[in-house]
Amino acid sequence: VIAENTSIATNTGFAHGGGIGHSSDPDEAIMLIIHNNKIHHNSAQAASGYYASGGGILTFASHLSLTYNEITENSIITTANGPAAGGVQIFDPAGG
């Protein structure tokens, strides 16, 4: 169970992946396996003027396998326009 976690940007910057956050170098992306989890009530909260994304899960440039997970009631708090998702956000998926 991955629950009730918060990613907070308190002064400046973006907030990502309240429950799970992962990033790779696009040229060296690794396999990320998220399997059989309950991901609930996580959040990402950005500083004023910045965006938040992936309240439950955020990945960047990953070979992602996301199977048999229960992902509910995750959220973001942001005042800015930009890419945003409360549950799952996948940026720039790695090829292959």
GIVENRA-V142968 format. One record per residue. N is the residue number from 1. BURIAL is b if it has 9 or more other C-alpha atoms within 8 Angstrom, else e. Layout:
n: <N & N>
burial: <BURIAL & BURIAL>
This chain:
n: <1 & 2 & 3 & 4 & 5 & 6 & 7 & 8 & 9 & 10 & 11 & 12 & 13 & 14 & 15 & 16 & 17 & 18 & 19 & 20 & 21 & 22 & 23 & 24 & 25 & 26 & 27 & 28 & 29 & 30 & 31 & 32 & 33 & 34 & 35 & 36 & 37 & 38 & 39 & 40 & 41 & 42 & 43 & 44 & 45 & 46 & 47 & 48 & 49 & 50 & 51 & 52 & 53 & 54 & 55 & 56 & 57 & 58 & 59 & 60 & 61 & 62 & 63 & 64 & 65 & 66 & 67 & 68 & 69 & 70 & 71 & 72 & 73 & 74 & 75 & 76 & 77 & 78 & 79 & 80 & 81 & 82 & 83 & 84 & 85 & 86 & 87 & 88 & 89 & 90 & 91 & 92 & 93 & 94 & 95 & 96>
burial: <e & b & b & b & b & b & b & b & b & e & e & b & b & b & b & b & b & b & b & e & b & b & e & b & e & e & e & e & b & e & e & e & e & b & b & e & b & b & b & b & b & b & b & b & b & b & b & e & e & b & b & b & b & b & b & b & b & b & b & b & b & b & b & b & b & e & e & e & b & b & b & e & e & b & b & b & b & b & b & e & e & e & e & b & b & b & b & b & b & e & e & e & b & b & e & e>
